[in-house]
Amino acid sequence: MSTATFTEPATIRLDADGVMRVGPSRLSVDAVVHAYNEGASPEEIQMRFDSVSLADIHSVIAYYLRHTGEIEDYLSRRDELAKGVRKRIEERQGIQNIRERLEKRIANRVQD
């Protein structure tokens, strides 16, 4: 008796910005993996992101478990990009300068 092996490709696609998305949705693989690593079950993840089917959530988790190193590298690169974006935004907006000005205003009000 022969055994048939069926494999279904993971429903993961790269969007124009290089972000891994679940099927045709806007949900990122990042969100699914983070929820899974926080202990959420596939059913809980699907309830959080109801635009994606439970089958797609299972598919993404299975892909992640088979390609953990690849996905972890991808997530690390995404975290580094996010840190860079955050830093540029803070520099543009002068977050530290705003904080210092607010602290001075508060200090002046206390003295009055």
DSSP file (Angstrom, degrees, kcal/mol; ACC not computed):
  #  RESIDUE AA STRUCTURE BP1 BP2  ACC     N-H-->O    O-->H-N    N-H-->O    O-->H-N    TCO  KAPPA ALPHA  PHI   PSI    X-CA   Y-CA   Z-CA
    1    1 A M              0   0    0      0, 0.0     2,-0.2     0, 0.0     0, 0.0   0.000 360.0 360.0 360.0 128.7    0.0    0.0    0.0
    2    2 A S        -     0   0    0      1,-0.0     2,-0.5     0, 0.0     0, 0.0  -0.613 360.0-136.8 -90.2 152.3    1.4    3.4   -1.0
    3    3 A T        -     0   0    0     -2,-0.2     2,-0.4     2,-0.0    -1,-0.0  -0.924  11.7-144.7-110.5 130.2    1.0    6.4    1.2
    4    4 A A        -     0   0    0     -2,-0.5     2,-0.5     2,-0.0     0, 0.0  -0.761   8.0-154.6 -93.1 137.1    0.2    9.7   -0.3
    5    5 A T        -     0   0    0     -2,-0.4     2,-0.5     2,-0.0    -2,-0.0  -0.955   9.5-167.4-112.7 124.4    1.6   12.8    1.2
    6    6 A F        -     0   0    0     -2,-0.5     2,-0.4     2,-0.0    -2,-0.0  -0.924   5.2-176.8-112.1 132.9   -0.3   16.0    0.7
    7    7 A T        -     0   0    0     -2,-0.5    -2,-0.0     2,-0.0     0, 0.0  -0.994  10.1-158.9-127.9 137.2    1.2   19.4    1.4
    8    8 A E        -     0   0    0     -2,-0.4     3,-0.1    51,-0.0    -2,-0.0  -0.952  28.5-114.7-112.6 130.6   -0.6   22.6    1.2
    9    9 A P        -     0   0    0      0, 0.0    50,-0.1     0, 0.0     2,-0.0  -0.303  36.2-100.8 -64.1 146.4    1.4   25.8    0.8
   10   10 A A        -     0   0    0      1,-0.1     2,-1.8    49,-0.1    46,-0.1  -0.368  29.0-121.2 -63.2 144.6    1.3   28.3    3.6
   11   11 A T        +     0   0    0     45,-0.2    12,-3.4    -3,-0.1     2,-0.4  -0.422  68.2 129.6 -88.3  62.6   -0.9   31.2    2.9
   12   12 A I  E     +A   22   0A   0     -2,-1.8     2,-0.3    10,-0.2    10,-0.2  -0.957  30.2 176.0-120.1 134.7    1.8   33.7    3.3
   13   13 A R  E     -A   21   0A   0      8,-2.4     8,-3.5    -2,-0.4     2,-0.5  -0.957  28.5-124.2-134.0 154.8    2.6   36.4    0.8
   14   14 A L  E     -A   20   0A   0     -2,-0.3     6,-0.2     6,-0.2     2,-0.1  -0.859  27.6-146.9 -95.7 130.1    5.1   39.3    0.7
   15   15 A D    >   -     0   0    0      4,-2.4     3,-2.1    -2,-0.5    -1,-0.0  -0.252  38.3 -84.9 -85.8-177.1    3.5   42.7    0.1
   16   16 A A  T 3  S+     0   0    0      1,-0.3    -1,-0.1     2,-0.1    -2,-0.0   0.737 129.9  52.0 -61.8 -23.7    5.1   45.6   -1.8
   17   17 A D  T 3  S-     0   0    0      2,-0.1    -1,-0.3     0, 0.0     3,-0.1   0.359 121.0-104.9 -94.7   4.7    6.9   46.7    1.3
   18   18 A G  S <  S+     0   0    0     -3,-2.1     2,-0.4     1,-0.3    -2,-0.1   0.670  73.0 144.1  81.6  16.8    8.4   43.3    2.0
   19   19 A V        -     0   0    0      1,-0.0    -4,-2.4    10,-0.0     2,-0.5  -0.766  52.7-124.1 -91.7 132.3    6.0   42.5    4.9
   20   20 A M  E     -A   14   0A   0     -2,-0.4     9,-2.6    -6,-0.2    10,-0.5  -0.645  35.5-172.0 -77.0 123.2    4.8   38.9    5.2
   21   21 A R  E     -AB  13  28A   0     -8,-3.5    -8,-2.4    -2,-0.5     2,-0.7  -0.812  28.1-111.2-116.9 156.5    1.0   38.9    5.2
   22   22 A V  E >  S-A   12   0A   0      5,-2.6     3,-1.8    -2,-0.3     5,-0.3  -0.788  71.4 -58.7 -90.2 113.0   -1.6   36.2    5.8
   23   23 A G  T 3  S-     0   0    0    -12,-3.4   -10,-0.2    -2,-0.7    -2,-0.1  -0.141 110.2 -26.0  51.5-141.7   -3.3   35.3    2.5
   24   24 A P  T 3  S+     0   0    0      0, 0.0    -1,-0.3     0, 0.0   -12,-0.0   0.472 116.3 100.0 -82.3  -0.3   -5.1   38.2    0.9
   25   25 A S  S <  S-     0   0    0     -3,-1.8    27,-0.0     1,-0.1    -4,-0.0  -0.160  80.2-122.1 -79.9 175.9   -5.6   40.0    4.2
   26   26 A R  S    S+     0   0    0     -5,-0.1     2,-0.2     2,-0.1    -1,-0.1   0.440  73.3 121.2 -92.7  -3.6   -3.6   42.9    5.7
   27   27 A L        -     0   0    0     -5,-0.3    -5,-2.6     1,-0.1     2,-0.2  -0.421  60.3-134.1 -65.3 129.1   -2.8   40.8    8.8
   28   28 A S  B  >  -B   21   0A   0     -7,-0.2     4,-1.3    -2,-0.2     3,-0.4  -0.558  11.5-129.4 -85.1 149.8    1.0   40.4    9.2
   29   29 A V  H  > S+     0   0    0     -9,-2.6     4,-2.8     1,-0.2     5,-0.3   0.836 109.0  67.4 -60.8 -32.5    2.6   37.1   10.0
   30   30 A D  H  > S+     0   0    0    -10,-0.5     4,-2.9     1,-0.2     5,-0.2   0.918  98.5  49.4 -52.7 -47.8    4.4   39.1   12.8
   31   31 A A  H  > S+     0   0    0     -3,-0.4     4,-2.2     1,-0.2    -1,-0.2   0.893 112.4  47.2 -63.2 -41.2    1.0   39.5   14.6
   32   32 A V  H  X S+     0   0    0     -4,-1.3     4,-2.5     2,-0.2    -2,-0.2   0.938 114.6  45.8 -65.9 -47.0    0.2   35.8   14.3
   33   33 A V  H  X S+     0   0    0     -4,-2.8     4,-2.9     2,-0.2    -2,-0.2   0.908 112.8  50.1 -65.4 -42.5    3.6   34.7   15.5
   34   34 A H  H  X S+     0   0    0     -4,-2.9     4,-1.4    -5,-0.3    -1,-0.2   0.935 112.6  46.9 -62.3 -44.9    3.7   37.1   18.4
   35   35 A A  H  <>S+     0   0    0     -4,-2.2     5,-2.3    -5,-0.2     3,-0.3   0.925 113.5  48.9 -61.8 -44.2    0.3   36.1   19.6
   36   36 A Y  H ><5S+     0   0    0     -4,-2.5     3,-1.6     1,-0.2    -2,-0.2   0.919 110.5  50.2 -61.5 -45.0    1.3   32.4   19.3
   37   37 A N  H 3<5S+     0   0    0     -4,-2.9    -1,-0.2     1,-0.3    -2,-0.2   0.727 104.0  59.8 -68.8 -20.8    4.5   32.9   21.2
   38   38 A E  T 3<5S-     0   0    0     -4,-1.4    -1,-0.3    -3,-0.3    -2,-0.2   0.466 128.5 -97.9 -83.1  -2.0    2.5   34.7   23.9
   39   39 A G  T < 5S+     0   0    0     -3,-1.6    -3,-0.2     1,-0.3     2,-0.2   0.487  72.5 148.7 102.8   4.3    0.6   31.5   24.4
   40   40 A A      < -     0   0    0     -5,-2.3    -1,-0.3    -6,-0.2    -2,-0.1  -0.490  43.5-128.1 -72.2 139.9   -2.6   32.2   22.3
   41   41 A S     >  -     0   0    0     -2,-0.2     4,-2.6     1,-0.1     5,-0.2  -0.414  27.1-105.3 -78.3 162.1   -4.2   29.2   20.7
   42   42 A P  H  > S+     0   0    0      0, 0.0     4,-2.4     0, 0.0     5,-0.2   0.883 123.9  53.1 -54.8 -37.8   -5.0   29.3   17.0
   43   43 A E  H  > S+     0   0    0      2,-0.2     4,-1.9     1,-0.2     5,-0.1   0.898 109.0  48.1 -65.8 -40.2   -8.6   29.7   17.9
   44   44 A E  H  > S+     0   0    0      2,-0.2     4,-1.8     1,-0.2    -1,-0.2   0.898 111.4  50.6 -65.9 -40.3   -7.8   32.7   20.1
   45   45 A I  H  X S+     0   0    0     -4,-2.6     4,-2.2     1,-0.2    -2,-0.2   0.927 109.5  50.5 -62.8 -44.2   -5.7   34.3   17.4
   46   46 A Q  H  < S+     0   0    0     -4,-2.4     6,-0.3     1,-0.2    -1,-0.2   0.862 107.9  53.2 -63.4 -35.6   -8.5   33.8   14.9
   47   47 A M  H  < S+     0   0    0     -4,-1.9     3,-0.5     1,-0.2    -1,-0.2   0.865 110.3  48.0 -67.2 -34.9  -10.9   35.5   17.3
   48   48 A R  H  < S+     0   0    0     -4,-1.8     2,-0.5     1,-0.3    -2,-0.2   0.880 123.7  32.4 -68.5 -38.6   -8.6   38.5   17.5
   49   49 A F  S >< S+     0   0    0     -4,-2.2     3,-1.7    -5,-0.2    -1,-0.3  -0.679  71.0 169.8-121.7  74.2   -8.1   38.7   13.8
   50   50 A D  T 3   +     0   0    0     -2,-0.5    -1,-0.1    -3,-0.5    -4,-0.1   0.462  65.7  77.2 -74.1   0.6  -11.5   37.6   12.4
   51   51 A S  T 3  S+     0   0    0      2,-0.1     2,-0.4    -3,-0.1    -1,-0.3   0.536  91.0  66.0 -82.0  -4.6  -10.6   38.7    8.8
   52   52 A V  S <  S-     0   0    0     -3,-1.7    -3,-0.1    -6,-0.3     2,-0.1  -0.923  87.6-117.1-120.0 141.3   -8.5   35.5    8.5
   53   53 A S     >  -     0   0    0     -2,-0.4     4,-1.9     1,-0.1     5,-0.1  -0.343  20.9-119.6 -74.9 156.7   -9.7   31.9    8.6
   54   54 A L  H  > S+     0   0    0      1,-0.2     4,-2.6     2,-0.2     5,-0.2   0.865 115.8  57.8 -60.7 -37.4   -8.7   29.5   11.3
   55   55 A A  H  > S+     0   0    0      1,-0.2     4,-2.2     2,-0.2    -1,-0.2   0.899 105.6  49.4 -61.4 -40.5   -7.2   27.3    8.5
   56   56 A D  H  > S+     0   0    0      2,-0.2     4,-2.5     1,-0.2   -45,-0.2   0.895 109.7  51.4 -66.3 -39.2   -4.9   30.2    7.5
   57   57 A I  H  X S+     0   0    0     -4,-1.9     4,-2.5     2,-0.2    -2,-0.2   0.943 111.4  47.2 -61.6 -47.3   -3.9   30.7   11.1
   58   58 A H  H  X S+     0   0    0     -4,-2.6     4,-2.7     1,-0.2    -2,-0.2   0.897 111.1  52.9 -59.8 -40.2   -3.0   27.0   11.5
   59   59 A S  H  X S+     0   0    0     -4,-2.2     4,-2.4     2,-0.2    -2,-0.2   0.911 109.8  47.1 -63.0 -43.6   -1.1   27.2    8.2
   60   60 A V  H  X S+     0   0    0     -4,-2.5     4,-2.7     2,-0.2    -2,-0.2   0.916 113.0  48.7 -65.8 -42.8    1.0   30.2    9.3
   61   61 A I  H  X S+     0   0    0     -4,-2.5     4,-2.6     2,-0.2    -2,-0.2   0.918 111.4  49.9 -63.9 -42.4    1.8   28.6   12.7
   62   62 A A  H  X S+     0   0    0     -4,-2.7     4,-1.8     2,-0.2    -2,-0.2   0.916 111.7  48.6 -61.6 -42.8    2.8   25.3   10.9
   63   63 A Y  H  X S+     0   0    0     -4,-2.4     4,-1.9     1,-0.2    -2,-0.2   0.925 111.2  50.7 -62.0 -44.2    5.0   27.3    8.5
   64   64 A Y  H  < S+     0   0    0     -4,-2.7    -2,-0.2     1,-0.2     7,-0.2   0.916 110.1  49.3 -59.9 -44.2    6.6   29.1   11.5
   65   65 A L  H  < S+     0   0    0     -4,-2.6     3,-0.5     1,-0.2    -1,-0.2   0.822 115.0  44.4 -67.7 -30.2    7.2   25.8   13.3
   66   66 A R  H  < S+     0   0    0     -4,-1.8    -1,-0.2     1,-0.2    -2,-0.2   0.735 126.9  30.3 -82.8 -23.2    8.9   24.4   10.2
   67   67 A H  S  X S+     0   0    0     -4,-1.9     4,-2.5    -5,-0.2     5,-0.3  -0.263  73.3 144.0-129.6  44.6   10.9   27.5    9.4
   68   68 A T  H  > S+     0   0    0     -3,-0.5     4,-3.1     1,-0.2     5,-0.2   0.901  73.1  49.4 -56.4 -47.5   11.5   29.0   12.9
   69   69 A G  H  > S+     0   0    0      1,-0.2     4,-2.3     2,-0.2    -1,-0.2   0.920 112.2  47.8 -60.1 -45.1   15.0   30.3   12.1
   70   70 A E  H  > S+     0   0    0      2,-0.2     4,-2.1     1,-0.2    -1,-0.2   0.917 115.5  44.4 -62.0 -45.4   13.9   32.0    8.9
   71   71 A I  H  X S+     0   0    0     -4,-2.5     4,-2.8    -7,-0.2    -2,-0.2   0.900 111.8  52.4 -69.5 -40.2   10.9   33.6   10.5
   72   72 A E  H  X S+     0   0    0     -4,-3.1     4,-2.3    -5,-0.3    -1,-0.2   0.894 109.9  49.7 -62.8 -38.8   12.9   34.7   13.6
   73   73 A D  H  X S+     0   0    0     -4,-2.3     4,-2.3    -5,-0.2    -1,-0.2   0.928 111.4  49.2 -62.5 -44.7   15.5   36.3   11.3
   74   74 A Y  H  X S+     0   0    0     -4,-2.1     4,-2.3     1,-0.2    -2,-0.2   0.922 111.4  48.9 -59.6 -46.0   12.7   38.1    9.5
   75   75 A L  H  X S+     0   0    0     -4,-2.8     4,-2.3     1,-0.2    -1,-0.2   0.876 109.6  52.5 -64.5 -37.3   11.1   39.3   12.8
   76   76 A S  H  X S+     0   0    0     -4,-2.3     4,-2.3     2,-0.2    -1,-0.2   0.918 109.5  48.8 -63.5 -43.3   14.5   40.6   14.0
   77   77 A R  H  X S+     0   0    0     -4,-2.3     4,-2.4     1,-0.2    -2,-0.2   0.908 111.2  50.6 -62.4 -40.8   15.0   42.6   10.8
   78   78 A R  H  X S+     0   0    0     -4,-2.3     4,-2.4     2,-0.2    -2,-0.2   0.890 109.2  51.0 -64.3 -39.4   11.5   44.0   11.2
   79   79 A D  H  X S+     0   0    0     -4,-2.3     4,-2.3     2,-0.2    -1,-0.2   0.907 110.1  49.6 -64.0 -41.6   12.2   45.0   14.8
   80   80 A E  H  X S+     0   0    0     -4,-2.3     4,-2.2     2,-0.2    -2,-0.2   0.919 110.9  49.5 -63.8 -43.0   15.4   46.7   13.7
   81   81 A L  H  X S+     0   0    0     -4,-2.4     4,-2.4     1,-0.2    -2,-0.2   0.914 110.5  50.9 -59.9 -42.9   13.5   48.6   11.0
   82   82 A A  H  X S+     0   0    0     -4,-2.4     4,-2.8     1,-0.2    -2,-0.2   0.900 108.5  51.5 -63.4 -41.2   10.9   49.6   13.5
   83   83 A K  H  X S+     0   0    0     -4,-2.3     4,-2.4     1,-0.2    -1,-0.2   0.910 110.5  49.5 -62.0 -41.6   13.5   50.9   15.9
   84   84 A G  H  X S+     0   0    0     -4,-2.2     4,-2.3     2,-0.2    -2,-0.2   0.906 111.6  47.7 -64.0 -42.1   15.1   53.0   13.1
   85   85 A V  H  X S+     0   0    0     -4,-2.4     4,-2.5     2,-0.2    -2,-0.2   0.931 111.9  50.4 -63.8 -46.0   11.7   54.5   12.1
   86   86 A R  H  X S+     0   0    0     -4,-2.8     4,-2.6     1,-0.2    -2,-0.2   0.912 110.6  49.9 -57.7 -44.0   10.9   55.3   15.7
   87   87 A K  H  X S+     0   0    0     -4,-2.4     4,-2.4     1,-0.2    -1,-0.2   0.919 110.8  48.8 -63.1 -44.5   14.3   57.0   16.1
   88   88 A R  H  X S+     0   0    0     -4,-2.3     4,-2.4     2,-0.2    -1,-0.2   0.898 111.9  49.5 -63.6 -39.6   13.8   59.1   13.0
   89   89 A I  H  X S+     0   0    0     -4,-2.5     4,-2.6     2,-0.2     5,-0.2   0.935 111.4  48.5 -64.4 -45.7   10.3   60.1   14.1
   90   90 A E  H  X>S+     0   0    0     -4,-2.6     5,-1.7     1,-0.2     4,-1.2   0.895 112.0  49.5 -62.0 -40.0   11.5   61.1   17.5
   91   91 A E  H  <5S+     0   0    0     -4,-2.4    -1,-0.2     2,-0.2    -2,-0.2   0.916 112.9  47.0 -65.1 -42.1   14.4   63.1   16.0
   92   92 A R  H  <5S+     0   0    0     -4,-2.4    -2,-0.2     1,-0.2    -1,-0.2   0.889 117.9  41.2 -65.2 -40.2   12.0   64.9   13.6
   93   93 A Q  H  <5S-     0   0    0     -4,-2.6    -1,-0.2    -5,-0.2    -2,-0.2   0.589 103.0-130.3 -86.8 -10.3    9.5   65.7   16.3
   94   94 A G  T  X5 +     0   0    0     -4,-1.2     4,-2.4    -5,-0.2     5,-0.2   0.940  35.9 175.9  62.3  47.7   12.1   66.6   18.9
   95   95 A I  H  ><S+     0   0    0     -5,-1.7     4,-2.5     1,-0.2     5,-0.2   0.891  76.8  49.2 -53.7 -45.4   10.5   64.4   21.5
   96   96 A Q  H  > S+     0   0    0     -6,-0.2     4,-2.6     1,-0.2    -1,-0.2   0.914 110.1  51.4 -63.7 -41.4   13.3   65.1   24.0
   97   97 A N  H  > S+     0   0    0      1,-0.2     4,-2.3     2,-0.2    -1,-0.2   0.911 110.6  48.3 -61.9 -42.5   13.0   68.9   23.5
   98   98 A I  H  X S+     0   0    0     -4,-2.4     4,-2.5     2,-0.2    -1,-0.2   0.920 111.3  50.4 -63.6 -44.3    9.2   68.7   24.0
   99   99 A R  H  X S+     0   0    0     -4,-2.5     4,-2.4    -5,-0.2    -2,-0.2   0.922 110.7  49.1 -60.3 -45.0    9.7   66.7   27.2
  100  100 A E  H  X S+     0   0    0     -4,-2.6     4,-2.1     1,-0.2    -1,-0.2   0.908 111.2  49.6 -62.5 -42.5   12.3   69.2   28.5
  101  101 A R  H  X S+     0   0    0     -4,-2.3     4,-2.3     2,-0.2    -1,-0.2   0.911 111.4  48.8 -63.7 -41.9   10.0   72.1   27.8
  102  102 A L  H  X S+     0   0    0     -4,-2.5     4,-2.5     1,-0.2    -2,-0.2   0.905 109.9  51.3 -64.4 -41.1    7.1   70.5   29.6
  103  103 A E  H  X S+     0   0    0     -4,-2.4     4,-2.4     1,-0.2    -1,-0.2   0.895 110.0  49.9 -63.2 -39.0    9.2   69.7   32.6
  104  104 A K  H  X S+     0   0    0     -4,-2.1     4,-2.6     2,-0.2    -2,-0.2   0.911 110.1  50.6 -65.0 -42.1   10.3   73.3   32.8
  105  105 A R  H  X S+     0   0    0     -4,-2.3     4,-2.2     2,-0.2    -2,-0.2   0.922 111.9  47.3 -60.9 -43.8    6.7   74.5   32.5
  106  106 A I  H  X S+     0   0    0     -4,-2.5     4,-2.2     1,-0.2    -2,-0.2   0.922 112.0  49.9 -63.8 -43.3    5.7   72.2   35.3
  107  107 A A  H  X S+     0   0    0     -4,-2.4     4,-1.8     1,-0.2    -2,-0.2   0.905 110.6  50.5 -62.4 -41.2    8.7   73.3   37.5
  108  108 A N  H  X S+     0   0    0     -4,-2.6     4,-1.3     1,-0.2    -1,-0.2   0.886 109.5  50.6 -64.2 -39.0    7.8   77.0   36.9
  109  109 A R  H  < S+     0   0    0     -4,-2.2    -1,-0.2     1,-0.2    -2,-0.2   0.879 108.6  52.0 -66.5 -37.9    4.1   76.4   37.9
  110  110 A V  H  < S+     0   0    0     -4,-2.2    -1,-0.2     1,-0.2    -2,-0.2   0.889 108.7  51.0 -65.5 -37.5    5.2   74.7   41.1
  111  111 A Q  H  <        0   0    0     -4,-1.8    -1,-0.2     1,-0.2    -2,-0.2   0.794 360.0 360.0 -70.3 -28.9    7.4   77.6   42.0
  112  112 A D     <        0   0    0     -4,-1.3    -1,-0.2    -5,-0.1    -2,-0.2   0.468 360.0 360.0 -72.9 360.0    4.6   80.2   41.4
